[in-house]
């Protein structure tokens, strides 16, 4: 049984993909089907890469009493 898939994509992305697929002798539909099959077969991996968080060396608050408390807390945490 067949199912219809409909989605929107950037116009330039679609155009460039169609052109490159045509150069390879396949249709956009075939490319997308091959891509879905490859994904299912584990031939295409997709993941999220996170950036390491930057280390904070100093914080400065406008209220001096908060600065004093933050300094005390920092000493306790060291």
N, C-alpha and C positions, 0 to 999 in steps of 0.2 A: 504494500500500500504506500502511496506517495503522499507527502505532505508539502504544503507550500510554506516557504519562509520569506518573510518580508521585513526589511529593515532599512534604515537610512544610513548613508555614509557620506563623507566629504566628497564633493563632486570631482575634485582633482584626483583624489585617491582612487575613485572608481575609474576615471578616465585613464590614468597611468597604469592601473592594474589590467584593464581591458586591453590596452595597447601591448603591454608586455606579454600577456597571455596569448594574444593574437600572434606575436612574434614566435612564440613557442608552439603555435599551432593548436591551441585549445581555447575553449570558450571560458568566459568568466564563470558560468555555471559549473563547468567541469572542474575548474580550479577550486571553487569553493567546496564542491563535493569531495574532491581528492583531499583537500585540507581537513575536512571534517573526519574523513576516514583515517587519515594519518594521525589525527589527534586521538581518536578512539584507540588506535593500535599502539599508541605510546611513541610514535615517531616524531611528534611535535610536543614539546614541553613548554608550559606557560607557568610563570611564577612571579612573585613579587619580591623585589630586592629592596631592602630598607637601607637607608643611609644611617651610619652610626651617629648617635646623638653627640652633639658637641658638649664637651665638659665645661661646666661653669666654674670659673675660679673665684669670682667675687660678685656679690650683689650689693647694690647701694640703694637704700630706701630714703625717701624724703624725710620721714619722721625719725629723728635720732634715737628715740627709745626703741624703735623696731630694729635699728642697726645694732644697738647694744644687745638686744635679745638674740638677734641672728648670730652675732659673734659668739655669744655664750653657747648657743646651740651647736655652732660649727666646732667649737672646742670639744664639746661633749661627744660629737659624732666621730672625731678623729681617733 
